[in-house]
Structure formats: C-alpha cells, structure tokens
Amino acid sequence: MGKKTDKDWAGINSKLATLENGELRALLKAMFDLSTENRFFLVAKFPPKTRHSKALEMHRRRVVEQFLPRRG
C-alpha cells in the first residue's frame, strides 16, 4: 500500500460527507466482505446486542493468541 497522508483522508472524508445512508451502509458492507480484519474491526466496534459477550470473547482470544500462542 502507498503512504498514508492527511490529504488522502481529506478527500475520502469530503466524499463520505456527501453519501446518503444507504450508500454508506453499502460501502461498509463491501468493506466487511473484503477482509477478515475489517470484519473483526466492525464487529468489535458494533457488537451484536444478543451476542455481546461472545463477540468480545472471540476478539480476546485473538489478541491472546498473538502474544501467547499455543504450543503443541
């Protein structure tokens, strides 16, 4: 990926401001479908109300495994 700049974000931010609700939801859905990282981020940011603790546990395990991997 290229170098991230404030100018890049400024252009994206100004475009986002013009999107309607449905367009913004479609964009987020496309990002959700694009990668596992995006899915984890969005689920952590907007956890399901009925599975809140389950969602948090999934992310907690993922972090723990990064620092304390299972040894076989």
C-alpha positions, 0 to 999 in steps of 0.5 A: 500500500502507498503512504498514508497522508492527511490529504488522502483522508481529506478527500475520502472524508469530503466524499463520505460527507456527501453519501446518503445512508444507504450508500454508506451502509453499502460501502461498509458492507463491501468493506466487511466482505473484503477482509477478515480484519475489517470484519473483526474491526466492525464487529468489535466496534458494533457488537451484536446486542444478543451476542455481546459477550461472545463477540468480545470473547472471540476478539480476546482470544485473538489478541491472546493468541498473538502474544501467547500462542499455543504450543503443541 
